[in-house]
């Protein structure tokens, strides 16, 4: 670091006492990228080495001792569960609740789209092993990888091979084992057969650093317990039978902004354009991330630990440039999602320099709103919302003229509210206010929905109110409520009542919106319980809420 600082490429850095670390010069290169983008930002550093507990504490200290507003990391511990937030993710949640932004690399372990995936996720399905495999354990069944009881490694895992399953941390009573066999399935080269009897983590690990395992095969067996959802990971290796879902651990935490890499050279010296040649690097780890447990070990979907259970987190979140030049020895160019995360962090710091009052959630929404879309329209499993664009974000802050004083340009719902105002489907609560925290009554919802369906100038027919006993005959909105019922969008709230004057909650709004979209006779498919952790399968609105999420409306 001293040499880079002496050259003027890096200013003074505040290092937490005793936490300089031993990861070489990568931290220096990351700080250099951030400084290049946001030269006015004060820089701090703490190592991620020393174990998960030390890493988690350093995250807290960077926020509470150093006062960092933007924190980033690029270090994953192999034993971090894909299915439950561990101690690192919990520290991230804490600092984000306190107002910080937290960025992390998405990882460099490949993705299914590029044919570089080294992960397999799915439900355990037993099948018979070939006769040559593990003859010393007669009658043993193995997981079925598309018709075979094994999965062949097609590119050597340089670090290790991990297996997780959907039991809670520290309380796994299902016992899976992992075997590495030679290409002919005749010899066991390595194995991980830890006992899980209710007190251990659902985790097996094979060290593959000292052997070229390309062509060898992996076998998963179960010696006790029920069927579970599996996550087999070769940590930058490749598998013949692969899936998406590479990204895991605290990179997949809900509070983390996980950043995928895109080669800056694809922009040919200019800005990214989002053209067909621009895509996430082949080594970028893909999502999504399915989780089954809260941090305390309670199940998100009790009784369903399969691929239809848990909650799916859309990851990664955004994409940023890698393969950039730095003055740090060994990092010119600096390739990988580490450099990408540093770029995104620097852009966030730059935006905070422009507007120090930006709230965390508004800044995060601004990055997503102004991102340059890649791949599928909207969020996708490779690029998230797309490439973060510093110029577009700054222009939005500088040039934006909001119509409502309480909806700044960086508000998460700014674009939607402005579009609704322009279309005449919604108005504010006063001359210059929108009142975003105010409730919307059920009769106001009737007016809004009819304007969306029929235009801002729509006036419903003058109808006698024959349906709802609680709607005042002299209400100026009675005709709107009656029309909404005629179109099949509302059926009231029971006992011939509309619940006039009462606020509209999120659950009935889901029903209103889908009936408006598909017609009054629409019925969504049954709920799975796998979308939102706070929506019970027994809720009468559960199926509607899940369909609203599938349609991308919530």
Secondary structure, 3 states (H helix, E strand, C coil): CHHHHHCCCCCCEEECCCCCCCCCCHHHHHHHHHHHHCCCCCEEECCCCCCHHHHHHHHHHHHHCCCCCEEEECCCCCCCCCCECCHHHHHHHHHHHCCCEEEEECCCCCCCCCCCCCEEEEECCEEECCCCCCCCCCCCEEECECCECCEEEEECCCCEEEEEECCCCCCECCEEEEEEECCCCCCEEEEECCCCCCCECCEEEEECCCCCCCCCEEEEEEEECCCCEEEEECCCCEECCCCCCCCCHHHHCCCCEEEEEEEHHHHCCCCCCCCCCCCCCCCCCCCCEEECECCCCCECCCCCCCCCCCEEECCCCEEEEECECCCCCCCCCECCHHHHHHHHHHHHHHHHHHCCCCCHHHHHHHHHHCCECCCCCCCECCCECCECCHHHHHHHHHHCCCCCCCCCCCCCCHHHHHHHHHHCCCCCCCCCCCCCCCCCEHHHHHHHHHHHHHCCCCCCCCCCCCCCCCCCCCCCCHHHHHHHHHCCCCCCCECCECCCCCECCHHHHHHHHHHHHHCCCCCCCCCCCCCCCCCCCCCCCHHHHHHHHHCCCC
